[in-house]
Amino acid sequence: MPGIVQDVNGGHYEKSKVSTILKYEIPMTATMTAPQSTSRISAAEHAGAMADYFRQGEQQARALGNRGPIKLDGDGKLDPGILEAYWRHGFYVFEGVIGEEELSELLADVARVLAGAPTEPGAAYDAGGNPAIGREFAMPSYNWAKPLSDPVGGTDKNKGRHPVEMEVPIPPEGGPDLTIERLRGNLQLMESVLRLYGHPGILAAAEAVLGADFVPYTEVVFLKEPGLGPSVAWHQDGTTHWDADDWDHGAHGFNFMAQLCSSTAGNGVWVLPGSHKQGKADIKRMVADSGSERIAGAVPLLCGPGDVFITNRQLVHGSFANSSPDRRVTLNAGFFPRHRVLNVSTTKLDGAAVTYDAAQIHERTRMIAIAVDARQQRFPHERRYTYAPLVGQEDDNRWNDHTRETLVKDYNVGDFYI
Ligand SMILES: O=C(O)CCC(=O)C(=O)O
């Protein structure tokens, strides 16, 4: 279709209406029809309607007692009290993980990648006339959506795991037609994010929850620009093991969500504490019982810049259209228990059939070792995390120009989805 581009909703736009500051890649899976929202309240009305729910959720979140610094013992093992609180509520807020210097490196990298987005879908150049970032990668680096929209709720995208459309307020006049909602393949896009991925405290927490042979899932940035950020409709992340005989509270792993800005009730992810223990949730019923998308009992993930959430992927969770004045930038990095991935046959979110073997897992886990090495080069005095499955393979997994090209480039083609 000459002159027309497709967005993540499957909607179509004239190229001339795409903002010059917020350009995008055509998503691979944009085949669904956009939900027809009946709600047309303004962003200000949306914020007003949420106010009481936000206040109540904030109070409940603060009362849970599941926040504090990462505490490790002399052997680098996570404090058992943290682990207990994680399993009880399904999430924990690690405070003060990222120091100021590292935070500014991360923010600068995100700004660089946003400035380097292509000027048109599929375009070769960014707004400054330089070759666009991500052209060299096999997978798209940018995901776009209409401001304040709900790209997946109420559709059968993502295996239909977002059954209810969220409220879609009218975006402010004069804004862009599209906003970047996600960056994909963080570890190849931003060296600072690769270094954070090798953080000894964060990896010790992964080991404590999943065992020393934990395996990676995927790494993305969620962006919620003020007054523009779209919803992520209520869902549970797992798609594979719900009916397994040995299903348990950690069967679909967890996500770390590192925050580069404050995460608030307005811009943040909301979770239903304890829902990771209840099996597959009837989200339609929850919304109906609550009388709106404001699901009863849910709480916002609250924190400041430099804090990191760990959230169980089986939690019922989602985020609302960001009608707030606050920006959120979240670095997601997911991990799975190895036995939930090894020799598992499933389909990816786009429907492609896959079986994950030991060789694929070995190759993908090398990103952990590379990240540990990259971090050690940047922070030589920090304790170095030891990833048990790759002990003895350190020389194969050094961070340098060679591994950047041969291992890190297109590493995310090997992402796992369960
Ligand atoms: O960051 C968000 O708004 C949504 C994150 C989410 O749903 C996820 O990581 O599964």
The ligand as a Gaussian input file, in Angstrom:
#p B3LYP/6-31G(d) Opt

LIG

0 1
 O        5.602000      -2.347000      31.473000
 C        4.423000      -2.514000      31.175000
 O        3.639000      -1.587000      31.072000
 C        3.874000      -3.902000      30.942000
 C        4.841000      -4.975000      31.254000
 C        4.270000      -6.330000      31.055000
 O        3.114000      -6.520000      30.919000
 C        5.144000      -7.473000      31.054000
 O        6.357000      -7.326000      31.217000
 O        4.624000      -8.589000      30.872000

